[in-house]
Structure formats: structure tokens, C-alpha cells
Amino acid sequence: MALLEVQGIKKNFGHIEVLSDISFSMDAGQAVSIIGSSGSGKTTLLRCLNFLEKPDGGTITVHGEKLFDASDSTRVSEADIRRKRLHFGLVFQSFNLFPQYTALENVMLAPQLAAKERGTYRQEEAQIRTQAKELLGQMGLSDRTENYPHQLSGGQCQRVAIARALAMKPDILCFDEPTSALDPELTGEVLRVIRGLADQHTTMIIVTHEMAFAREVADYVIFMDGGHILEQGTPREVIDNPTKERTKQFLAGYSRDGA
């Protein structure tokens, strides 16, 4: 059984169709890269998977549990949406760290709130802090735990954001163009972290414009255009040997030895 199954996802903003019949599946431990030009629906798809947007059609299933079914008119509570959202961790383009909190506090915040909601915060407080420190260490930020976002570089902020997403132990970690807000000099350090996560078989969906990186890290690549999936397959099939003319046009804008 696939870890994630997405079937027929549709999303409209007014009269504009942003996603049309999006369907794919992925197994645990896979890294899936989604590529395509700006406005192709990549970010909206991630937002739908993370329940930040409600699709207008289709289903989302994780571990055999149907988390979303557009044909079901049952009202879903905010608490239920928060529970479903825990299956996914989302790393945003622009970090979205809380400026009033240190790196450590940013990573601890969501687990703390979840523990308080469960009524288990006193028992879990020390464990949450230890885990947050371990995650920041994994990101190479052991010496930056008490720094505030304004005291960190863009690359360091993005690594804190990755640690924060991992802190909730999601089934699937989602990246929305994680290097697009970074200077080229800082891009490499974030890509190295994601590459390390892929080596650990972390299940990931990566929206990226880094074609060389997608070819290297992804087990599966999805090319989106105009809200549709035009091609999907292995990096060799989609990036190196595309069959659709639109895919070829898109990839022609990237050199074969870099993004």
C-alpha cells in the first residue's frame, strides 16, 4: 500500500482553475520532486496536502486513511484539521519563523502546543527540549540554539525551519522551493541538508527549481503545467528524456549540469 495517494485533486480560485485532476502516489522513504514554471499550481498543491487550502474535488489518503474526500459533506472541525495536518510538515519559501523566539524556541513551539492540548506537557517538556536540540544539531546549528532569526543567515533560518517541520515527526516532509529566497552562496548548505534527509530515506515532496538537485535526489519527478500533471516518472524519464513538448520547452531553460 502506498503511503500517500492523491486522486483527482481540483482547486479553483473564483473562476480560475488552479489544479485540475491531480493524481499521484508515493511510498514511504521516497523523495518526489515537483517541477514546473511559476503559476503551474505546485505551491497550491502543497497547501492542499497540508490543509492550508481546501480542494474542490478529489481525495487525499495517507496510510490507508482517507484524510480528505470532496464528496463528503460532513463538517470537519478545526481540531480534526489540525490532527490531519500532523501527517505533513511544510517548509516554506520564506522560512516563516517567529521573530520573537530563538531558534530553539521556534523548533519547540509546535510540540509544546500539541503536548498542552493533550494535557501531557509537564511529562514531555524535557523530551521536547532535548529533541529540538538534537534536530538543530542535525542541521549543523548546535551553536545557534539561542539566536533569534534576525541573528541568523537566510540559510540558517531555513535550516531552523526544516528542524521545526521535523519536530512534529510528520509522515511526509514538504518543501516549497526551499532555496528560492536564498543567495546562491547559501543555497548549497540547505540542499546538503535535504540531500542528507534523502539519504536517510525521509519521505519528502520537494517543489524545486533546482533541476540538477531534483535529478540527483528525487526517486520520482512530477512536471506540472497550467494546473495539470503533464509528465511523471523517474528523473531519467522526465528530466533527461521528456516526451511532452511543453516539458522539453521548460527544461530547455536549464543547463544540463546545473539548475
Backbone bond lengths (Angstrom), bond angles and torsions (degrees), N, CA, C in turn:
res aa  C-N    CA-C-N  psi(-1)  N-CA   C-N-CA  omega(-1)  CA-C   N-CA-C  phi
1 M - - - 1.459 - - 1.529 109.84 -
2 A 1.338 115.66 133.35 1.463 120.49 178.42 1.528 109.85 -66.80
3 L 1.330 116.14 147.46 1.459 119.83 176.16 1.526 110.29 -66.99
4 L 1.341 116.03 -47.16 1.460 121.75 -179.08 1.522 109.94 -123.23
5 E 1.324 115.15 131.53 1.468 120.72 173.73 1.518 108.65 -128.12
6 V 1.313 115.30 120.83 1.463 122.25 178.00 1.522 107.06 -113.72
7 Q 1.327 116.31 123.57 1.459 120.44 -176.12 1.517 111.18 -129.22
8 G 1.320 115.66 118.88 1.464 121.86 169.94 1.510 116.07 61.46
9 I 1.348 117.71 33.44 1.465 119.87 -178.08 1.538 109.92 -68.02
10 K 1.332 114.06 130.57 1.463 121.66 176.84 1.522 108.84 -128.17
11 K 1.330 115.49 146.69 1.459 119.99 176.79 1.520 109.75 -150.12
12 N 1.331 115.10 127.82 1.455 121.43 176.72 1.515 109.84 -117.26
13 F 1.317 117.05 143.16 1.460 122.60 167.59 1.526 105.81 -113.83
14 G 1.335 115.78 99.75 1.449 119.84 -172.65 1.522 109.70 66.80
15 H 1.324 115.49 -125.60 1.466 120.03 179.58 1.526 112.33 -92.00
16 I 1.323 116.40 1.03 1.465 120.09 -177.68 1.527 110.00 -94.25
17 E 1.314 116.53 122.77 1.459 121.77 177.06 1.532 108.54 -85.80
18 V 1.334 115.81 113.65 1.461 121.02 -176.00 1.517 111.41 -95.10
19 L 1.321 117.29 -36.01 1.466 122.87 175.66 1.523 109.13 -128.26
20 S 1.322 116.42 134.51 1.454 120.91 -177.94 1.522 110.81 -132.04
21 D 1.323 116.40 110.02 1.464 122.95 173.19 1.535 112.48 52.80
22 I 1.341 116.32 53.03 1.463 121.50 -179.37 1.527 109.28 -82.77
23 S 1.325 116.45 120.27 1.462 121.83 -178.79 1.524 110.31 -137.61
24 F 1.322 116.13 129.67 1.461 121.92 172.74 1.522 107.83 -165.50
25 S 1.323 116.03 167.50 1.461 120.78 176.25 1.517 108.79 -139.54
26 M 1.335 115.74 160.54 1.462 119.65 177.09 1.511 109.57 -149.64
27 D 1.336 114.96 152.07 1.452 121.90 -179.48 1.523 110.30 -97.96
28 A 1.315 116.38 161.71 1.463 121.72 176.09 1.524 109.07 -60.00
29 G 1.332 115.99 137.68 1.456 121.21 178.92 1.513 114.51 87.64
30 Q 1.326 117.79 -5.36 1.462 120.92 179.47 1.526 111.43 -83.23
31 A 1.320 115.71 150.82 1.456 122.36 169.77 1.525 107.17 -114.12
32 V 1.317 116.26 120.18 1.462 122.33 179.95 1.521 108.51 -112.17
33 S 1.315 116.98 126.41 1.465 121.39 175.90 1.518 109.17 -102.99
34 I 1.329 115.97 134.96 1.456 121.64 175.09 1.520 107.57 -110.96
35 I 1.310 116.35 122.44 1.455 121.82 -178.23 1.528 109.19 -120.93
36 G 1.319 114.93 162.65 1.459 120.37 -179.78 1.513 109.59 151.68
37 S 1.314 116.45 164.25 1.461 120.94 -177.55 1.526 110.73 -74.11
38 S 1.326 116.29 166.25 1.458 121.24 177.05 1.522 109.70 -58.94
39 G 1.336 115.98 138.42 1.453 120.44 -179.73 1.505 114.89 85.77
40 S 1.337 117.46 6.23 1.464 119.92 -178.28 1.524 113.00 -83.63
41 G 1.349 117.42 -7.92 1.467 120.30 176.83 1.509 114.90 105.61
42 K 1.330 117.56 4.93 1.466 121.10 -174.62 1.533 111.83 -62.56
43 T 1.333 115.92 -50.78 1.465 120.07 -178.61 1.526 110.87 -66.10
44 T 1.321 117.54 -40.36 1.467 120.25 178.00 1.516 111.01 -60.34
45 L 1.324 117.61 -38.24 1.458 120.61 177.39 1.528 110.48 -61.63
46 L 1.337 117.29 -45.98 1.464 119.52 178.10 1.525 111.04 -61.59
47 R 1.308 117.46 -39.80 1.462 121.02 -179.86 1.522 111.04 -66.37
48 C 1.319 117.28 -34.12 1.467 120.27 175.63 1.530 110.75 -68.16
49 L 1.327 117.05 -41.44 1.461 120.53 179.68 1.526 110.65 -64.54
50 N 1.332 116.91 -32.62 1.460 121.58 -178.74 1.527 112.85 -92.28
51 F 1.332 117.23 7.09 1.462 123.04 177.54 1.528 112.74 61.49
52 L 1.333 115.35 29.08 1.454 120.62 170.37 1.526 110.18 -88.58
53 E 1.322 116.15 -18.98 1.461 123.73 170.92 1.523 107.56 -131.18
54 K 1.314 116.24 146.62 1.466 120.69 177.83 1.524 109.34 -98.36
55 P 1.334 117.97 118.90 1.465 119.83 178.08 1.525 111.07 -63.36
56 D 1.326 115.46 156.30 1.463 120.87 177.26 1.523 112.06 -94.91
57 G 1.317 116.58 -6.15 1.463 120.26 178.23 1.509 110.16 -164.48
58 G 1.335 116.41 159.37 1.451 121.39 174.16 1.518 114.06 99.84
59 T 1.336 115.05 -175.84 1.461 122.18 -178.56 1.530 110.04 -136.25
60 I 1.339 115.08 152.24 1.465 122.79 174.39 1.518 106.87 -129.22
61 T 1.329 116.44 122.34 1.462 121.36 -176.64 1.525 109.45 -126.48
62 V 1.337 116.93 131.00 1.463 123.00 177.55 1.521 108.52 -126.92
63 H 1.338 116.63 128.38 1.464 121.83 -179.05 1.529 111.39 53.59
64 G 1.324 117.01 35.39 1.457 120.80 178.76 1.516 114.63 80.10
65 E 1.342 117.77 -5.39 1.469 121.58 178.45 1.524 109.17 -95.30
66 K 1.323 116.35 123.53 1.459 120.33 -179.83 1.522 108.26 -77.76
67 L 1.326 116.32 105.33 1.459 121.44 -178.09 1.518 112.17 -80.76
68 F 1.331 115.80 -28.75 1.459 119.73 -179.76 1.513 109.67 -144.30
69 D 1.332 115.62 135.02 1.454 121.94 175.47 1.520 107.12 -143.24
70 A 1.329 116.63 110.90 1.461 120.86 -175.22 1.521 112.07 -62.92
71 S 1.331 117.42 -22.28 1.473 120.17 -178.81 1.527 112.20 -80.84
72 D 1.348 116.64 -9.71 1.459 121.11 179.88 1.534 108.89 -91.67
73 S 1.316 116.16 115.64 1.465 121.05 -176.17 1.526 112.96 -88.65
74 T 1.336 117.45 4.01 1.464 121.15 179.52 1.529 110.24 -61.48
75 R 1.313 116.92 132.74 1.457 120.26 179.77 1.529 110.13 -70.65
76 V 1.326 115.93 130.16 1.464 121.36 -178.82 1.524 108.89 -100.65
77 S 1.323 117.35 128.99 1.458 121.49 -178.69 1.526 110.54 -75.60
78 E 1.328 115.88 161.00 1.460 121.00 176.75 1.526 110.97 -61.87
79 A 1.338 116.43 -36.99 1.464 120.21 178.87 1.525 110.79 -63.63
80 D 1.332 116.51 -37.62 1.462 120.39 179.54 1.523 110.49 -69.90
81 I 1.334 116.60 -38.72 1.465 120.14 177.24 1.529 110.04 -62.46
82 R 1.340 117.21 -42.64 1.465 120.69 178.26 1.521 110.88 -61.54
83 R 1.324 116.63 -39.21 1.474 120.47 179.11 1.530 110.31 -64.65
84 K 1.319 116.66 -44.82 1.463 120.55 -179.52 1.528 111.16 -66.15
85 R 1.328 115.73 -33.92 1.462 120.76 -178.60 1.525 111.62 -65.63
86 L 1.336 116.78 -23.53 1.463 120.63 -178.59 1.528 112.52 -64.15
87 H 1.335 117.59 -19.02 1.467 120.11 178.15 1.529 111.54 -69.06
88 F 1.339 116.06 -19.98 1.461 121.31 -174.65 1.529 110.14 -123.22
89 G 1.317 116.40 139.76 1.457 121.67 169.81 1.516 107.87 -113.97
90 L 1.324 117.59 135.10 1.464 120.73 -175.80 1.521 110.43 -120.67
91 V 1.327 115.61 126.11 1.464 122.67 174.47 1.527 107.06 -105.35
92 F 1.321 115.84 117.43 1.465 121.44 -173.82 1.533 111.56 -83.04
93 Q 1.327 115.23 163.56 1.466 120.68 177.08 1.522 111.11 -60.51
94 S 1.342 116.19 -43.26 1.467 120.61 -170.28 1.527 112.39 -106.58
95 F 1.332 116.12 30.65 1.470 124.21 171.16 1.535 113.22 72.18
96 N 1.360 117.44 -53.90 1.472 122.23 -179.44 1.523 112.81 56.26
97 L 1.327 116.67 36.89 1.457 119.94 173.99 1.532 109.37 -77.39
98 F 1.323 115.64 153.39 1.459 120.02 176.34 1.529 108.30 -81.39
99 P 1.333 118.32 117.76 1.469 120.34 -172.95 1.523 113.94 -66.37
100 Q 1.331 117.62 -23.20 1.461 121.09 -177.15 1.524 112.95 -84.14
101 Y 1.346 116.94 -3.55 1.457 121.41 -178.40 1.525 110.52 -113.53
102 T 1.332 116.45 148.21 1.460 120.96 174.46 1.529 109.56 -70.30
103 A 1.317 115.61 171.56 1.470 119.86 176.57 1.520 110.32 -56.21
104 L 1.335 116.47 -46.00 1.466 120.42 -179.82 1.520 111.23 -62.17
105 E 1.311 116.95 -44.14 1.467 120.62 -179.17 1.525 111.49 -65.56
106 N 1.331 117.39 -36.54 1.465 120.37 176.44 1.520 111.34 -60.83
107 V 1.325 116.45 -41.84 1.461 120.51 -178.29 1.533 111.32 -72.32
108 M 1.331 116.35 -33.71 1.465 121.16 -177.52 1.526 113.10 -78.15
109 L 1.328 117.92 -22.29 1.460 121.07 -166.21 1.533 113.84 -58.05
110 A 1.322 117.72 -53.39 1.462 119.51 -176.37 1.534 112.60 -63.32
111 P 1.349 119.22 -45.82 1.471 118.41 175.61 1.523 112.91 -60.55
112 Q 1.340 117.07 -34.87 1.465 120.35 177.53 1.527 110.90 -63.65
113 L 1.328 116.38 -46.35 1.461 120.27 -179.48 1.531 110.96 -63.64
114 A 1.337 116.27 -39.85 1.467 119.92 178.75 1.522 110.83 -64.62
115 A 1.329 116.19 -41.91 1.468 120.26 179.74 1.521 111.11 -65.58
116 K 1.329 117.25 -38.96 1.465 120.85 177.99 1.520 110.66 -65.13
117 E 1.335 116.09 -38.22 1.464 120.07 177.87 1.521 111.33 -64.65
118 R 1.343 116.30 -34.26 1.469 121.00 177.91 1.525 112.17 -81.00
119 G 1.337 116.48 -14.29 1.459 120.21 -176.68 1.514 113.05 78.15
120 T 1.351 117.01 24.97 1.472 120.91 -176.23 1.532 111.99 -120.59
121 Y 1.337 116.97 17.78 1.463 119.44 -172.46 1.529 112.54 -62.03
122 R 1.328 118.25 -42.79 1.463 120.18 -178.30 1.525 111.40 -57.89
123 Q 1.334 115.82 -42.17 1.467 120.50 -178.70 1.524 112.10 -71.48
124 E 1.317 117.68 -29.33 1.468 121.46 -171.36 1.528 113.68 -102.06
125 E 1.317 118.79 -8.47 1.467 121.55 -171.68 1.528 112.63 -54.76
126 A 1.328 117.55 -49.32 1.464 120.91 -177.94 1.526 110.94 -65.05
127 Q 1.323 116.48 -39.35 1.470 120.86 179.86 1.520 110.92 -65.77
128 I 1.335 116.89 -39.52 1.463 121.14 179.38 1.529 110.17 -63.23
129 R 1.313 116.73 -43.15 1.468 120.95 179.32 1.532 110.74 -64.48
130 T 1.339 116.30 -44.42 1.470 120.36 -179.77 1.518 110.68 -62.11
131 Q 1.340 116.44 -44.13 1.462 120.33 179.93 1.526 110.79 -62.61
132 A 1.336 116.64 -42.12 1.467 120.17 -179.28 1.528 110.92 -62.18
133 K 1.324 116.58 -42.20 1.464 120.32 178.08 1.531 110.65 -64.09
134 E 1.326 116.74 -39.93 1.464 120.42 179.10 1.527 111.11 -64.04
135 L 1.326 116.58 -41.36 1.466 120.25 179.90 1.524 111.15 -66.44
136 L 1.319 117.27 -41.50 1.464 119.73 177.40 1.525 110.27 -65.64
137 G 1.327 116.91 -35.21 1.463 120.08 174.49 1.513 111.30 -63.38
138 Q 1.329 116.49 -40.78 1.460 121.41 177.82 1.531 110.92 -61.67
139 M 1.329 116.07 -30.55 1.470 121.60 178.87 1.527 112.02 -85.35
140 G 1.343 117.28 1.71 1.459 120.53 -178.52 1.513 113.62 76.76
141 L 1.346 116.92 28.46 1.460 121.33 -174.30 1.525 112.52 -123.63
142 S 1.315 117.20 28.56 1.471 120.18 -179.56 1.527 112.30 -58.60
143 D 1.326 116.39 -29.14 1.472 120.28 -178.46 1.526 112.39 -93.62
144 R 1.333 117.14 10.80 1.466 120.46 -178.11 1.528 112.01 -124.00
145 T 1.323 117.90 15.12 1.473 120.20 -174.04 1.525 112.71 -62.32
146 E 1.323 117.96 -33.10 1.466 120.99 -176.03 1.528 112.89 -98.35
147 N 1.324 116.25 6.95 1.467 119.82 177.55 1.531 110.39 -82.76
148 Y 1.329 115.16 146.14 1.459 121.11 174.09 1.535 109.07 -88.44
149 P 1.335 117.68 158.60 1.469 119.75 -177.87 1.522 114.18 -50.58
150 H 1.339 118.38 -37.84 1.470 119.29 -177.63 1.530 111.94 -70.22
151 Q 1.328 116.64 -11.97 1.469 121.36 178.05 1.522 111.91 -96.11
152 L 1.322 116.93 3.48 1.463 122.39 -177.28 1.520 110.71 -114.35
153 S 1.333 116.05 152.68 1.463 120.37 172.88 1.525 109.16 -73.50
154 G 1.328 115.81 167.51 1.461 119.72 177.73 1.519 112.16 -58.59
155 G 1.334 116.11 -41.71 1.462 119.83 179.20 1.517 112.23 -64.34
156 Q 1.327 116.00 -38.25 1.469 119.85 177.89 1.524 110.80 -68.13
157 C 1.333 116.93 -40.73 1.472 120.16 176.84 1.526 110.99 -60.32
158 Q 1.332 116.37 -41.37 1.463 118.51 -179.90 1.519 111.18 -66.89
159 R 1.330 117.21 -34.79 1.463 119.59 177.59 1.527 111.42 -69.61
160 V 1.335 116.86 -34.09 1.468 119.54 172.84 1.532 109.58 -63.31
161 A 1.324 116.20 -41.17 1.468 120.48 179.51 1.531 111.13 -62.97
162 I 1.324 117.11 -37.35 1.466 120.41 177.40 1.526 109.83 -66.01
163 A 1.337 116.72 -44.31 1.471 120.54 177.47 1.520 110.35 -60.19
164 R 1.322 117.15 -41.25 1.471 121.24 178.90 1.525 111.12 -61.12
165 A 1.330 116.94 -42.80 1.467 119.97 179.24 1.530 111.25 -65.69
166 L 1.331 116.48 -38.12 1.470 120.66 -179.71 1.525 112.44 -70.97
167 A 1.337 117.15 -23.50 1.464 121.20 -174.78 1.525 112.66 -61.18
168 M 1.331 116.97 -26.54 1.461 120.02 179.98 1.528 112.34 -90.34
169 K 1.336 116.07 5.17 1.464 122.37 176.82 1.538 112.04 51.34
170 P 1.332 116.11 56.19 1.465 119.14 -177.86 1.530 111.64 -71.67
171 D 1.318 115.72 155.67 1.463 120.05 173.49 1.521 110.94 -67.71
172 I 1.337 115.61 -36.06 1.465 121.14 -175.43 1.520 108.71 -134.60
173 L 1.322 115.68 126.29 1.459 121.37 178.23 1.528 108.53 -98.74
174 C 1.332 116.14 125.15 1.464 121.32 -176.02 1.527 110.15 -111.31
175 F 1.317 116.11 134.52 1.463 122.36 177.68 1.518 109.20 -118.48
176 D 1.333 116.46 126.72 1.458 120.72 177.48 1.526 109.05 -104.47
177 E 1.325 116.55 92.61 1.465 123.11 -177.88 1.523 110.66 43.71
178 P 1.327 117.14 66.09 1.468 121.29 -170.21 1.521 115.17 -66.28
179 T 1.334 118.20 -12.37 1.468 119.48 -179.81 1.521 112.80 -112.00
180 S 1.330 118.09 3.27 1.473 119.29 -172.76 1.521 112.95 -68.40
181 A 1.346 117.97 -25.30 1.466 120.50 -179.68 1.524 112.53 -94.65
182 L 1.331 116.88 7.86 1.459 120.91 -174.31 1.525 111.84 -105.74
183 D 1.328 115.51 150.05 1.454 120.32 169.56 1.529 107.94 -65.87
184 P 1.337 117.11 150.64 1.469 119.85 179.21 1.523 113.26 -52.63
185 E 1.330 116.75 -33.81 1.462 120.70 -178.41 1.531 112.08 -65.22
186 L 1.343 116.31 -29.29 1.463 120.96 -177.73 1.525 113.09 -94.34
187 T 1.328 116.93 -12.41 1.457 120.75 -177.34 1.526 111.53 -61.04
188 G 1.329 115.84 -41.38 1.466 120.40 -175.42 1.514 113.63 -58.95
189 E 1.345 117.39 -38.78 1.462 119.45 -176.35 1.530 111.21 -67.88
190 V 1.331 117.41 -35.49 1.467 120.38 177.72 1.526 110.53 -72.57
191 L 1.325 116.58 -41.11 1.468 119.28 178.29 1.516 111.11 -63.47
192 R 1.336 117.76 -34.78 1.465 120.16 177.30 1.524 111.19 -63.67
193 V 1.321 116.92 -38.86 1.467 120.26 177.63 1.523 110.57 -64.08
194 I 1.330 117.06 -45.59 1.465 120.32 -179.63 1.521 110.44 -65.83
195 R 1.327 116.42 -37.96 1.464 120.33 176.78 1.534 110.19 -61.66
196 G 1.330 116.81 -39.78 1.456 120.67 177.42 1.516 112.03 -64.21
197 L 1.331 116.65 -38.74 1.466 120.47 177.10 1.525 110.82 -65.03
198 A 1.328 116.40 -38.66 1.466 120.05 177.15 1.526 110.48 -64.06
199 D 1.329 117.07 -39.07 1.469 120.95 178.14 1.526 111.25 -63.60
200 Q 1.340 116.39 -27.05 1.466 121.48 177.56 1.533 111.76 -88.13
201 H 1.334 116.42 5.82 1.470 123.08 179.03 1.526 111.73 62.26
202 T 1.328 115.68 37.81 1.458 120.50 171.58 1.525 108.15 -71.57
203 T 1.320 117.50 131.58 1.465 121.39 179.80 1.524 108.30 -74.11
204 M 1.330 117.04 120.88 1.459 120.76 -172.78 1.521 112.34 -140.15
205 I 1.330 114.58 145.36 1.457 122.63 166.91 1.524 105.99 -116.85
206 I 1.325 116.59 120.95 1.462 121.08 -173.02 1.527 109.56 -121.30
207 V 1.325 116.34 108.56 1.459 120.33 169.54 1.521 106.46 -81.42
208 T 1.311 117.16 121.17 1.465 119.73 -173.39 1.520 111.89 -149.09
209 H 1.328 114.63 153.00 1.463 120.84 171.75 1.529 110.23 -108.06
210 E 1.337 116.22 7.60 1.465 121.80 178.67 1.530 108.63 -90.79
211 M 1.319 116.82 91.88 1.471 120.26 -172.88 1.525 112.85 -65.89
212 A 1.338 116.77 -40.99 1.467 119.14 179.83 1.521 110.18 -62.90
213 F 1.331 116.08 -39.14 1.460 121.58 178.74 1.527 110.73 -66.27
214 A 1.323 116.91 -44.05 1.465 120.77 178.57 1.522 110.91 -60.60
215 R 1.322 115.97 -41.31 1.458 119.90 179.81 1.525 111.17 -64.31
216 E 1.333 115.78 -36.76 1.461 120.33 -176.05 1.522 112.84 -77.74
217 V 1.336 116.70 -42.05 1.466 121.16 -168.91 1.522 113.63 -94.77
218 A 1.327 117.10 -35.20 1.465 119.82 -170.68 1.530 112.51 -76.04
219 D 1.314 114.97 141.77 1.464 121.35 169.43 1.525 109.39 -84.46
220 Y 1.327 115.91 -25.57 1.464 121.55 -173.17 1.521 107.54 -147.10
221 V 1.316 116.89 141.79 1.465 121.58 -178.65 1.530 109.06 -126.33
222 I 1.326 114.82 137.01 1.464 122.27 175.98 1.518 108.14 -117.83
223 F 1.331 117.16 126.59 1.458 121.14 175.47 1.521 108.77 -105.32
224 M 1.360 115.16 120.75 1.456 120.57 179.93 1.521 110.49 -109.66
225 D 1.329 114.77 145.60 1.459 120.59 177.06 1.520 108.09 -152.03
226 G 1.327 116.01 126.45 1.456 120.33 177.79 1.512 114.31 58.72
227 G 1.336 116.51 33.49 1.460 120.00 178.08 1.513 114.69 82.45
228 H 1.325 117.42 4.66 1.468 122.55 179.35 1.530 110.25 -116.25
229 I 1.314 116.79 153.43 1.459 120.88 166.67 1.520 106.99 -88.27
230 L 1.337 116.22 114.96 1.463 119.90 -179.59 1.522 111.86 -90.15
231 E 1.334 116.37 -36.15 1.464 119.98 178.32 1.517 109.28 -146.26
232 Q 1.321 115.95 147.66 1.454 120.88 171.46 1.518 108.99 -150.90
233 G 1.317 114.58 144.54 1.458 119.75 -178.19 1.522 109.40 166.32
234 T 1.314 117.07 -162.62 1.458 121.06 178.71 1.532 109.38 -70.45
235 P 1.339 118.37 161.12 1.468 119.69 176.08 1.526 112.54 -55.58
236 R 1.318 115.95 -37.16 1.467 118.99 179.27 1.523 110.73 -62.62
237 E 1.340 115.94 -39.20 1.470 119.71 -178.53 1.527 111.87 -73.25
238 V 1.332 117.53 -46.19 1.460 120.63 -171.62 1.523 112.61 -86.39
239 I 1.338 117.18 -44.91 1.475 119.87 -175.21 1.526 111.70 -86.40
240 D 1.317 116.46 -43.01 1.468 119.04 -175.68 1.526 113.31 -88.14
241 N 1.342 117.08 -28.90 1.469 119.61 -176.92 1.526 111.36 -137.54
242 P 1.342 117.78 59.18 1.468 119.47 -179.20 1.517 111.66 -65.44
243 T 1.333 116.04 150.20 1.466 120.30 -179.66 1.527 112.67 -105.76
244 K 1.334 117.01 -24.12 1.460 120.52 -178.48 1.529 109.96 -87.98
245 E 1.329 116.20 140.24 1.462 120.65 -178.74 1.526 111.58 -62.29
246 R 1.348 117.07 -36.96 1.476 119.89 -179.75 1.528 110.71 -65.45
247 T 1.331 117.14 -38.46 1.465 120.47 177.55 1.519 109.99 -63.32
248 K 1.309 116.68 -42.64 1.464 121.03 178.93 1.524 111.08 -61.57
249 Q 1.336 116.47 -40.96 1.466 120.46 179.21 1.525 110.63 -63.77
250 F 1.329 115.95 -43.96 1.461 120.18 -179.44 1.521 110.80 -62.50
251 L 1.316 116.99 -47.82 1.462 121.09 -176.19 1.529 112.16 -70.67
252 A 1.326 117.48 -20.33 1.467 120.72 179.36 1.529 110.51 -64.60
253 G 1.330 116.48 -19.30 1.456 119.85 179.28 1.513 113.64 -80.66
254 Y 1.328 117.00 -2.11 1.465 122.08 -178.84 1.523 109.48 -120.51
255 S 1.314 116.41 140.31 1.451 119.61 176.66 1.512 109.05 -73.87
256 R 1.284 118.09 156.25 1.470 122.16 -178.37 1.508 113.30 -76.14
257 D 1.339 116.55 -12.11 1.468 117.82 -179.51 1.526 112.42 -112.97
258 G 1.315 116.53 15.76 1.465 119.23 177.39 1.508 110.04 -176.07
259 A 1.369 115.45 170.46 1.437 119.12 -177.66 1.525 110.23 -88.94
